[in-house]
Amino acid sequence: MKQNFIRVVLSLLIISAANAGNKFNDLTEAYLTEKASLDVRMTIAKDPETSLKVLKVLTQDSNSEVSKLAKEAIK
């Protein structure tokens, strides 16, 4: 039983590591620019696992702090 639990946990860790960098990848530019609140955009820009596609959109954000955070995350 313990070995099965360990296998499941390790499998989940491997899967989540493989998906790193794709977080929020399904968010559209329209959502980010028209519907997402400042707090949501700030949180997404700060998250180290946010996808490059989303970060590029956020570099053009109307809020200078969100834009700055996104640019720093890309580097």
Contacts in CASP RR format, 6 or more apart in sequence:
PFRMAT RR
TARGET T0000
AUTHOR 0000-0000-0000
METHOD contacts of the structure
MODEL  1
MKQNFIRVVLSLLIISAANAGNKFNDLTEAYLTEKASLDVRMTIAKDPET
SLKVLKVLTQDSNSEVSKLAKEAIK
20 49 0 8 1.000
21 49 0 8 1.000
21 50 0 8 1.000
21 51 0 8 1.000
21 52 0 8 1.000
22 49 0 8 1.000
22 51 0 8 1.000
23 47 0 8 1.000
23 49 0 8 1.000
23 50 0 8 1.000
23 51 0 8 1.000
24 44 0 8 1.000
24 47 0 8 1.000
24 50 0 8 1.000
24 51 0 8 1.000
24 54 0 8 1.000
25 51 0 8 1.000
25 53 0 8 1.000
25 54 0 8 1.000
27 36 0 8 1.000
27 44 0 8 1.000
27 54 0 8 1.000
29 57 0 8 1.000
32 41 0 8 1.000
32 44 0 8 1.000
32 54 0 8 1.000
32 57 0 8 1.000
32 58 0 8 1.000
32 61 0 8 1.000
33 57 0 8 1.000
33 61 0 8 1.000
33 62 0 8 1.000
36 44 0 8 1.000
38 63 0 8 1.000
38 66 0 8 1.000
41 58 0 8 1.000
41 61 0 8 1.000
41 63 0 8 1.000
41 66 0 8 1.000
42 63 0 8 1.000
42 65 0 8 1.000
42 66 0 8 1.000
42 69 0 8 1.000
44 50 0 8 1.000
44 54 0 8 1.000
44 58 0 8 1.000
45 55 0 8 1.000
45 58 0 8 1.000
45 61 0 8 1.000
45 66 0 8 1.000
45 69 0 8 1.000
45 70 0 8 1.000
45 73 0 8 1.000
46 69 0 8 1.000
46 73 0 8 1.000
48 73 0 8 1.000
50 73 0 8 1.000
52 74 0 8 1.000
55 70 0 8 1.000
55 73 0 8 1.000
55 74 0 8 1.000
56 70 0 8 1.000
56 74 0 8 1.000
58 66 0 8 1.000
58 67 0 8 1.000
58 69 0 8 1.000
58 70 0 8 1.000
59 67 0 8 1.000
59 70 0 8 1.000
59 71 0 8 1.000
59 74 0 8 1.000
60 67 0 8 1.000
61 67 0 8 1.000
61 70 0 8 1.000
END
